[in-house]
Amino acid sequence: MPGERAHAGPLAGLRVVDLTAMVMGPYCTQIMADMGADVIKVEPPAGDNTRYISVGPEPGMGGVFVNVNRGKRSVVLDLRSAEGKSPLRELIRHGDVFIHSMRAKAIAKLGLSYEEVADINPSIIYTNCYGYGRRGPDANLTAYDDTIQAECGLPFVQRQLTGEAGYVGTIMADKIAGMTALYATMMALFHRERTGEGQEVEVAMFETMAAFMLVEHANGAMFSPPLGPAVYPRAVTPHRKPYRTKDGHISALVYNDKQWAAFIAAVKPAWAGEHFATLEQRARRIDTVYALLGETFLERTTEDWLGLLRSLDIPAAPVRTLDELLDNPHLKEVGFFETVDTPNGPVRFPGMPTWFSQTPGRIAGPAPRLGAHTHEVMGELGME
């Protein structure tokens, strides 16, 4: 089909009409592009705001934008005008997925509700990326990663760890919601593959993060009557942090009974005893356990601990910087990074965490300059 990517990932032949902006939606469609889909990014004349929020080699090509929009084709359309809506309708007619990140009122005002889009293409998968689900009282609130982190309890659990409410140092809500939008869209496509039936999908950042946080933190509060507060104690003890060593820090988790017995036998700490022998006993005394381990880890260097713990098959890792992550030997060896030639020179992208034996994906190409493919795509639609 026109615009199909040269490589044959598992989504080769799929056309995605992408009206998302910022990170949640674009991260979802970036993965689709890497997996072979032809993702047509429809931008307003000013472009996606993410083009301008981080450093880049030229205006409108900031690093965050370049990473989450790689391999897509940019088409500029003013959807407030008839001239902009007409080619969009043609894209919808020939599309498999329509995905947007506008609030429900805004997308309806443009005449692009599910009913209106499905009237053009009944088999299309229509994915809404919202901040809050549209059936709730907060449906029309503006939502960003920071506010959703606050809503779902992340600053609260950070306060348990550090004594002060704080955000997690990554845009976690955006990215987890983006991955959720991806798997939800893929499920709808799987259903269409079997039945031919298109449908509407809704993914809300708040509901996504509420589900994510409550996997472990619902804990005793799930039961009726509640057996305890909504919190998983091991995750929020102030002692749960990288251990200080003689010369730095180390992350280690002496967790199950086999690991615990091996650690105690090798290290022989004076505080060891039968009252810590089982996972259930340690879980009841988790603050004390972590505090005692913290004192013990001060006795040796980071390298000494890494050697010992790994020999005992106890999970342990050095505390790395993000720059060190970019040069990680394991990631290099597995081919995680891929360098792509772009109009601004080579760009080394972090690659895909998944592997397929028959239909491998790859970095689909550079991120597009604003409107770079408008004429190309219009020509494919016969609208030049």
C-alpha positions in Angstrom: 0.0 0.0 0.0 1.2 3.6 -0.4 3.5 4.7 2.4 4.2 1.1 3.6 7.5 0.8 5.3 10.3 -1.2 3.7 10.8 -3.5 6.7 8.4 -6.2 7.6 7.7 -5.9 11.3 4.6 -7.5 12.8 2.5 -4.4 12.0 3.6 -4.0 8.4 0.7 -3.0 6.2 -1.1 -1.2 9.0 -2.0 2.5 8.6 -2.4 4.6 11.7 -4.0 8.1 11.5 -2.3 9.8 14.5 -3.8 12.9 16.0 -1.9 12.6 19.3 0.5 15.1 20.9 2.9 15.4 23.8 4.0 11.9 25.0 1.2 9.4 25.9 -0.2 9.0 22.4 3.0 9.5 20.5 4.8 6.9 22.6 2.1 4.4 21.7 2.3 5.2 18.0 6.1 5.3 18.0 6.1 1.6 19.0 3.7 0.9 16.2 6.0 2.7 13.7 9.0 0.7 14.9 6.9 -2.5 14.4 6.2 -1.7 10.8 3.0 0.4 10.8 2.7 3.5 8.5 2.0 6.2 11.1 0.8 9.4 9.7 1.2 12.1 12.3 -1.4 14.9 11.7 -0.2 18.1 13.2 -1.7 21.6 13.4 0.2 24.4 11.6 2.1 25.2 14.8 3.1 21.6 15.3 3.1 19.3 18.3 4.2 21.3 21.4 6.6 18.5 22.2 8.8 19.7 19.3 9.8 22.6 21.5 10.2 21.4 25.0 13.8 20.0 25.0 17.1 20.6 23.4 17.5 19.6 19.7 19.7 20.3 16.7 17.2 22.7 15.1 14.0 24.5 16.2 11.1 22.1 16.4 13.2 19.0 16.6 13.8 18.6 20.3 15.1 15.3 21.7 11.8 14.2 23.4 9.9 14.8 20.2 12.5 13.1 18.0 12.5 10.0 20.1 8.7 9.4 20.4 7.9 10.4 16.8 10.6 8.5 15.0 9.6 6.8 11.8 6.4 8.7 11.4 5.2 10.9 8.5 4.2 14.4 9.4 1.2 16.0 7.6 0.1 19.5 8.5 -3.7 20.0 8.4 -5.8 22.8 9.9 -8.7 20.7 11.1 -10.8 23.8 11.9 -11.1 24.4 8.2 -12.9 22.4 5.4 -9.7 22.3 3.5 -8.1 20.4 6.4 -10.9 18.1 7.1 -11.3 16.8 3.6 -7.9 15.1 3.3 -8.3 13.8 6.9 -11.5 12.1 5.9 -9.6 10.4 3.1 -6.9 9.2 5.5 -9.6 7.8 7.7 -11.2 6.0 4.8 -8.0 4.2 4.1 -6.8 3.8 7.7 -6.8 1.0 10.2 -6.4 2.9 13.4 -7.5 6.4 14.3 -5.9 7.7 17.6 -6.2 11.1 19.2 -5.4 12.7 22.6 -7.9 15.5 22.7 -10.6 15.8 25.4 -14.0 14.5 24.4 -15.6 17.9 23.8 -12.7 19.1 21.7 -12.7 16.1 19.3 -16.5 16.3 19.0 -16.3 20.0 18.1 -14.1 19.0 15.2 -16.7 16.6 14.0 -14.4 13.6 14.7 -16.3 11.6 17.3 -16.3 7.9 17.0 -19.7 7.8 15.4 -18.6 10.3 12.7 -15.3 8.6 12.0 -17.0 5.1 11.9 -19.5 6.5 9.5 -16.5 7.0 7.1 -14.8 3.7 7.9 -16.9 1.3 9.9 -14.0 -1.2 10.4 -11.6 1.4 11.9 -10.2 1.0 15.4 -10.8 4.4 17.1 -8.6 5.0 20.2 -9.2 7.8 22.6 -6.2 8.8 24.8 -7.7 10.8 27.7 -6.5 12.3 31.0 -9.7 11.1 32.8 -12.3 8.8 31.5 -15.2 10.6 29.9 -17.9 9.0 32.0 -16.6 10.5 35.2 -17.0 14.0 36.8 -13.4 14.9 36.0 -13.7 14.1 32.3 -13.0 17.7 31.2 -10.1 18.5 33.5 -6.7 19.2 31.9 -4.3 16.4 32.8 -0.5 16.1 32.7 1.9 13.6 34.1 2.5 15.6 37.3 -1.2 15.9 38.2 -1.9 12.3 37.4 1.0 11.2 39.5 -0.6 13.2 42.3 -4.0 11.8 41.7 -2.9 8.2 41.8 -0.8 8.4 45.0 2.8 8.5 43.8 3.8 11.6 45.8 2.1 10.0 48.8 4.2 6.8 48.6 7.3 8.9 47.9 6.6 10.7 51.1 6.6 7.4 53.0 10.1 6.8 51.5 11.7 10.2 51.9 9.6 12.1 54.3 8.5 14.6 51.7 5.9 14.3 48.9 7.6 14.2 45.5 7.1 13.1 41.9 8.9 10.1 40.5 11.8 11.3 38.3 10.3 10.2 35.0 7.1 10.9 33.2 5.7 7.6 34.3 2.0 8.2 33.9 2.5 9.3 30.3 4.5 6.3 29.3 2.5 3.7 31.1 -0.7 5.1 29.7 0.9 5.1 26.2 1.8 1.4 26.5 -1.7 0.7 27.8 -3.1 2.5 24.7 -0.9 0.3 22.6 -2.1 -3.0 24.0 -5.7 -1.9 24.1 -5.5 -0.9 20.4 -3.8 -4.2 19.5 -6.6 -6.2 21.3 -9.2 -4.3 19.3 -7.2 -5.1 16.1 -7.1 -8.7 17.1 -10.8 -8.8 17.5 -11.3 -7.1 14.1 -8.9 -9.7 12.5 -11.2 -12.4 13.7 -14.6 -10.8 13.1 -14.1 -7.8 10.8 -15.7 -5.6 13.4 -14.2 -2.1 14.2 -14.8 -0.5 17.6 -14.0 2.4 19.9 -11.3 2.1 22.6 -10.8 4.5 25.5 -7.6 4.7 27.6 -7.5 7.3 30.4 -4.2 8.2 32.1 -5.8 8.4 35.6 -7.6 5.1 35.4 -4.5 3.5 34.0 -2.3 4.7 36.8 -4.9 3.9 39.4 -4.9 0.3 38.2 -1.0 0.3 38.1 -0.6 1.7 41.6 -3.2 -0.6 43.2 -1.6 -3.8 41.9 0.3 -4.2 45.1 -0.9 -1.2 47.2 -4.5 -2.2 47.3 -3.3 -4.9 49.7 -5.5 -5.5 52.7 -7.9 -2.7 51.7 -9.3 -5.0 48.9 -11.1 -7.1 51.4 -14.4 -6.6 53.1 -14.0 -5.7 55.8 -10.6 -4.1 55.2 -7.7 -6.0 56.7 -5.4 -3.0 56.6 -4.7 0.3 54.8 -4.1 0.6 51.1 -0.3 0.3 51.0 2.3 -2.4 50.5 4.7 -2.0 53.4 7.9 -3.3 51.8 7.6 -0.7 48.9 7.3 2.3 51.2 9.6 1.7 54.1 12.1 4.6 54.4 14.9 2.0 54.5 14.0 0.7 51.0 16.8 2.5 49.1 20.2 1.6 47.6 22.5 0.5 50.4 25.5 2.6 51.2 28.8 0.7 50.9 32.4 1.5 51.9 32.9 3.4 48.7 29.5 4.0 47.1 26.0 2.5 46.8 24.5 -0.8 45.7 21.0 -2.1 44.9 20.4 -5.5 46.4 17.4 -7.5 47.3 17.9 -10.4 49.7 14.3 -11.6 49.3 13.2 -15.2 49.3 14.2 -17.8 51.9 16.9 -19.5 49.7 18.6 -16.1 49.1 18.3 -15.2 52.8 19.8 -18.4 54.0 22.7 -18.1 51.5 23.4 -14.5 52.5 23.4 -15.3 56.2 25.6 -18.3 55.8 28.2 -16.3 53.7 28.1 -13.0 55.7 27.3 -14.3 59.2 26.0 -11.0 60.6 25.7 -10.9 64.4 22.1 -9.9 64.3 20.9 -13.0 62.4 18.4 -15.3 64.1 15.5 -17.6 63.7 13.0 -14.7 64.0 14.2 -13.6 60.5 14.3 -17.1 58.9 11.1 -17.0 56.8 9.8 -14.5 54.3 6.6 -14.1 56.3 8.7 -13.2 59.4 10.8 -10.7 57.5 7.8 -9.1 55.9 6.3 -8.4 59.4 9.6 -6.8 60.4 10.6 -5.2 57.1 11.7 -1.8 58.6 14.1 -3.6 61.0 15.4 -6.0 58.3 16.2 -3.2 55.9 17.9 -1.2 58.6 20.1 -4.1 59.7 21.0 -4.9 56.1 21.9 -1.2 55.7 24.4 -1.4 58.6 25.9 -4.6 57.2 26.4 -3.3 53.6 28.6 -0.5 55.0 31.3 -3.1 55.9 32.5 -3.9 52.3 33.0 -2.1 49.0 30.5 -2.1 46.2 32.6 -4.5 44.0 33.1 -6.9 46.9 29.4 -7.0 47.5 28.6 -7.4 43.8 31.0 -10.3 43.5 29.6 -12.1 46.6 25.9 -11.5 45.9 26.0 -12.5 42.3 27.9 -15.7 43.2 25.0 -16.5 45.5 22.4 -15.7 42.8 21.1 -12.8 44.9 19.9 -9.9 42.7 22.4 -7.0 42.9 23.3 -4.1 40.7 25.5 -1.0 40.8 23.7 2.4 41.0 24.2 3.9 37.5 23.8 7.3 36.0 21.7 7.8 32.9 24.8 8.6 30.9 26.2 5.2 32.0 23.0 3.6 30.9 23.7 4.9 27.4 27.0 3.1 27.4 25.8 -0.1 29.2 27.8 -3.1 27.9 24.8 -5.4 28.0 22.6 -3.1 26.0 25.4 -2.7 23.5 25.9 -6.4 23.1 22.2 -7.1 22.5 22.0 -4.4 19.9 19.6 -2.2 21.9 20.8 1.1 20.4 20.5 1.8 16.8 22.0 4.8 14.9 19.9 6.4 12.2 21.1 8.9 9.7 18.9 12.0 9.8 19.0 15.4 8.1 20.7 16.7 11.3 23.3 14.0 11.4 23.4 10.6 13.1 21.0 10.0 16.0 21.5 7.0 18.4 18.1 5.9 19.4 17.2 3.6 22.3 15.6 0.6 20.6 12.9 -1.9 21.2 12.8 -4.0 24.4 11.0 -6.8 22.5 12.3 -9.5 20.1 10.5 -11.5 17.4 12.0 -14.5 15.6 10.0 -14.0 12.4 8.9 -10.4 12.2 11.5 -8.2 14.0 10.9 -4.5 14.2 13.5 -1.9 13.9 13.8 1.9 14.3 11.5 3.0 11.6 13.5 6.1 10.6 14.1 9.7 11.7 11.4 11.9 13.2 9.8 14.1 10.6 10.2 17.9 10.3 6.8 19.6 10.6 4.7 18.9 7.5 7.6 17.1 5.8 5.2 14.5 4.2 2.2 16.6 3.5 2.6 16.6 -0.3 3.7 13.0 -0.4 0.6 11.8 1.5 -1.8 14.1 -0.4 -0.4 12.6 -3.6 -1.1 9.1 -2.3 -4.7 10.2 -1.6 -5.0 11.7 -5.1 -5.5 15.1 -3.6 -2.5 17.0 -5.0 
